[in-house]
């Protein structure tokens, strides 16, 4: 594995270990020497049939990471329209067409956790589950919770407790909140700068946090997150700062 990829994955795993708020976990499989194969996990989101369960994700890092997304699947069986109930395969844009080199294993795991709150039956991985959700939402939630209890260790709820009677408005509110939180997280990752401006340097092989730090050091105007053309002198200063750091 290339040294740059090794350093990046090791840093990502260290960042996950130091984060005590998200309850996201990720560690190398086996003796810890192989950083190309991880096991991640997270808790089922509150207010969903998955609440209280722990979901384990198999994570394999491709050779050209971070320019290609990690390959992820659920090890824990889950009843969800965007996850295969048989194989754990996942249908999620973040792990395919919407992947960006600035994203991380942690952000991908957070996206999977969010997916449990916002199922998309119109773009299913498991047609049987999607059909149940569309035709009979209460039955879907009952089965999803049964699977959470059986396979993810979630506490069993009495009938009518928890998410069983959630209204469509509540689901829409959760989806809106999820998207707003994701947008806020991305804005914070980019330090308030326009994504394309930062990505021009990320695509040169520099880590996102180092590029943001270099922008701050040089004193680049965030311009309210709008894109604009940097002067050559600023580009030179940013590049020099990136190359000059250990």
N, C-alpha and C positions, 0 to 999 in steps of 0.2 A: 504494500500500500504506500502511495506517495507520502512524503513527509508532510506536505501541506495539508493533505486530506486527513492524515493522522492527527496533526495538531488541531485542526478544526473540530473533528469529532470529539477528541479528548476535552477540548474547551467546552463544547456543547454539553457533554456529560457532566463536567464540573459545574457548569452553570445550573443545570437541573438539580444537582445535589445541593447547591447553595440556596436554592429557592424553596423557602419553607411555606410559601403562601399558596401556590397553585396545586400542591399535592400530586404533581406529575413526577413520575419516577422513570429512570432508564439506566440500565447497567449492561455491560458486556456479558455475553453468554459464556458459560464455562469458567475458566480460570482468570478471565479478564484481560488476556493478552490480545484477543482478536476484537478490534473495534469496528469491524465490518458487520458484526451480528450482535444486535442488542435485543433486550427485552424491556419494553416500556409498559407502564400501567397508569391508570387513573381511576378515580371514583366516578360512579354514575351520578349525573347531575341531579340536584334537588328538584323536586316537583315533576319528576319523570318516572316511568315504570322501572327505570334502572337505578333509582336512588338507593344508596347504601351498598351497592355491589362494587366489586373491584374487577376491572377489565384489563387483561394482559394482552399486549400487542407484540407481535413478532416484527422486528425491524431489521431489514437487510440493506446495507449501504452499497450502492453501485460504484463501479470504478471511477466514474466521472462525476461523482458527488462533489460539490453541491449543484452542478449544472444539470443533473438529473435528480428527480426526487427519490427519497428512500422507498423501498418496497415494503409495504406494511400490510398485515392482515391480523384479524382478531384471533388470538389463541382461545380466548374465552367465548363460548357459544353465546350468541345474542340474537334476539328476535327483533329485527329492524329491517326496513325495506331497502336500505342502502348497504347492507352487509349480508353476504351469503350465509344462510342458516346452516349450510353444509360444510363450506370450506373456510369461512371467515374472510373471503375476499371483499374488498371495499370499493364502493363507487363514490369518489369524492374528487372534485376538480383540483383541490389543493395538492393531491398526490398524482396529478396528471397534467392537464393543460394549464392550470393556474399556478403551477409551481414556479418559484423564482429562486435564484441562488442566494437571496438574502434571507429566505426562510430557513428554519432549523428543524431538527428532530422534535424539539420541545413545541414549537409552533404547530407542527403537524399533529402531535399528540393532543394539543389543545383543540385543534380543529376537529379531531375525531370525537373528543368529549362533547364539543358543541354539536356535532352531528347527532348525537343521541337525543339532544333537546329539540332538534329541528329536522325531523325525517322528511325526505323528499320522495313521496310515492310515485311522482310523475317521471322520475329518473331512477328506477330501481335497479338494485343488484339482485334482489330476490323477488320475483314476480308474485309468488304466493303470499308473502308477507305484505307486499304493497297492496295487493287486492284486498286483503283483510282490513288493512288500515283504511282503505277507501270506502269499503262497503259497511264495515262494522267497527268503528274506532274503539268502542268499549271492549269488544272482544279482543282486539289487537292489544290494548293496554293490559288486559287480564293475562294473556299469553306471554307478553313481554315481561311482565312482573314475575310470572311463574318461572320463566327461564332465568331471570335475574336472581331469584331465590335459589334455584337448583344449581346453576352453573357459576354465578358470580358472588355467592355468599350474601346476597341482600337479605335484610330482615323481612319476614313475611308480614304483610299488612292485612288488616281485616277489610271486608268488603266495604267500599265507600270511602276508605281512608286513602289519603295521598292523592295520586294523579288520576284515579279512575274516572272522575267526573269532570275533567278539565274541559273548558269550553273552547270553541274555535278562536274566540278573541284572545284567550290566554296563549294559545299556541302562536298566534301572529305576534303578540307582544314579545314572547320569548325569542322568536326569530328576528324581530327588529332589534331587540336588545343585543342579541348575539352578533349581528352584523355591525352594530354601533361599537361594541366592545372590540371586535376584530379590527375595525377601522382605526380606533383609538390606539390599539396595540401597535399597528403598523406605523402610524404617525410617530409614536414614541420611538420605535426602532430606528426610524430615519431622522430622529432629532429635529423634526419640524421642517426638514429640507424636502424638496421635490424628489420623488423616488427615482425618476429618470436621471436626474443630476448625480445622485449618489451611485446609481447602478452603473453609470459609465465607468466608474473606478472599480466597483465590485467585479464587473465583468473582466477587468484586467487581472483579477486574481487576488485582490485585497479583501480582507474581512470587512464586513459591514460596520462593526463598531469602530474599527480603525479609520475608515473613511469618514464617518461622522465626526470622530475626534479631530481628524485633520481639517475638516471644514470649520469646526469650532476654533481650532488653533489659528488658522489663517484669517478667520473673521469674515467668512462668507455670509452674505445677507440671505436669510431664509426666504425672503420675498413671499411670505404667507403661503409657502408650499408650492408656489408657482414655478414652472420651469423657465429658465432664461439662459442665454449663452454667457459662459464665464470668459473673462478676458484671459489671454494667454499667460499673462504674468501670474494670475491666480492659479491657473491650471499647473504651471510650473512649481509654484509654492506648495500646492497640495501634493503633487507627485513627489517632490523632494522630501516633504514631511513623511510621507508613507514609506519611501525607500530608506529614509534615515533612521526610522524606528527599528528597534530590535525585533 
